[in-house]
Amino acid sequence: KGSQGDPRCWNAPFTFEACCRNEAAFVKSAPKKECWIGGVLPESCCDINKGMTGDARCWDPIFTFDLCCPAEKVEVTPKVCCDTRRGPQGEAECWTGQYQFDSCCTPKVFKQLELEEIQETCWLGFGEATRAACCDIRKGLRGDNGCWSGAYNFQTCCPAEMKMVTTFAAQCWVGGIPEAVCCDQRRGPRGDEGCWDGLYSFESCCPEQAAAALPR
């Protein structure tokens, strides 16, 4: 199934290396020269013009493209393949057959890449203590409002906490209570006041509308 066994089995910290130590040691120590016996040639097998994993006919569960052609291996991710700094069509080595820049690097993909780039720099130069303080939802459903500016907002920089907020909000709308009515700010700045009780407030149940109403 591959040099990492069945990839569906693994989820950190349960990895192929941790759970299949004997097999991992074999794969790691397998002499690369054994890839090229019996007339099998790297010039042919590692040719990524034939596909992202070279010539598929060359490989079996032990001797794979990743093992035998480490220099030719291309990291097939949107971040690499759609990077137009590498060329007008991104990373040219990513594309073959039906998989081309125009079909794979859609506006949705670029939007996600932009989001990830912002997330990678949210806490650049700051410590974990700053992130924890800014994302602390005990201060409000958007953490500490003093931390946010422009693209650097709670939704983008605190994805785990944002998930907690939206998960709670989803629990507001059981039993036929209509979100569209309760969160409708045409009924008032906090939607329909008749909907709220205790923990179930406009701020906790309509987080997007509440965030939009905050001063910027």
JOVENMO-V356201 format. One record per backbone hydrogen bond with DSSP energy under -1.0 kcal/mol. NH is the residue of the N-H (numbers start at 1). CO is the residue of the C=O. E is the energy in kcal/mol with one decimal. If there is no record, write none. Layout:
<<NH:CO:E> <NH:CO:E>>
This chain:
<<5:2:-2.1> <9:6:-2.2> <10:7:-1.0> <11:14:-2.1> <14:11:-2.5> <15:13:-1.4> <19:15:-2.5> <20:16:-2.5> <24:20:-2.8> <25:21:-2.4> <26:22:-2.0> <27:23:-2.5> <28:24:-2.4> <29:25:-2.0> <30:26:-1.4> <34:31:-1.6> <35:32:-2.0> <36:33:-1.2> <45:41:-2.8> <46:42:-2.6> <50:47:-1.9> <54:51:-1.9> <55:45:-2.1> <58:55:-2.2> <59:56:-1.1> <60:63:-1.9> <64:62:-1.1> <68:64:-2.6> <69:65:-2.6> <76:74:-1.1> <77:75:-1.7> <81:77:-3.2> <82:78:-2.3> <83:80:-1.1> <86:83:-1.9> <90:87:-2.2> <91:81:-1.6> <94:91:-2.1> <95:92:-1.4> <96:99:-1.6> <99:96:-2.2> <100:98:-1.1> <104:100:-2.2> <105:101:-3.0> <106:104:-1.2> <110:106:-2.4> <111:107:-2.2> <112:108:-1.9> <113:109:-2.4> <114:110:-2.3> <115:111:-2.0> <116:112:-2.5> <117:113:-2.2> <118:114:-1.9> <119:115:-2.5> <120:116:-2.1> <121:118:-1.0> <126:123:-2.2> <131:127:-1.5> <132:128:-2.8> <133:129:-2.1> <134:130:-2.6> <135:131:-2.3> <139:136:-1.8> <143:140:-2.0> <144:134:-2.4> <147:144:-2.2> <148:145:-1.0> <149:152:-2.1> <152:149:-2.0> <153:151:-1.5> <157:153:-2.8> <158:154:-2.1> <162:158:-2.6> <163:159:-1.8> <164:160:-1.5> <165:161:-2.1> <166:162:-2.5> <167:163:-2.3> <168:164:-2.1> <169:165:-2.3> <170:166:-1.8> <171:168:-1.1> <172:169:-1.5> <182:178:-2.5> <183:179:-2.7> <187:184:-1.8> <191:188:-2.0> <192:182:-2.0> <195:192:-2.3> <196:193:-1.1> <197:200:-2.3> <200:197:-2.0> <201:199:-1.4> <205:201:-2.5> <206:202:-2.2> <210:206:-2.5> <211:207:-2.3> <212:208:-2.0> <213:209:-1.2> <214:211:-1.1>>
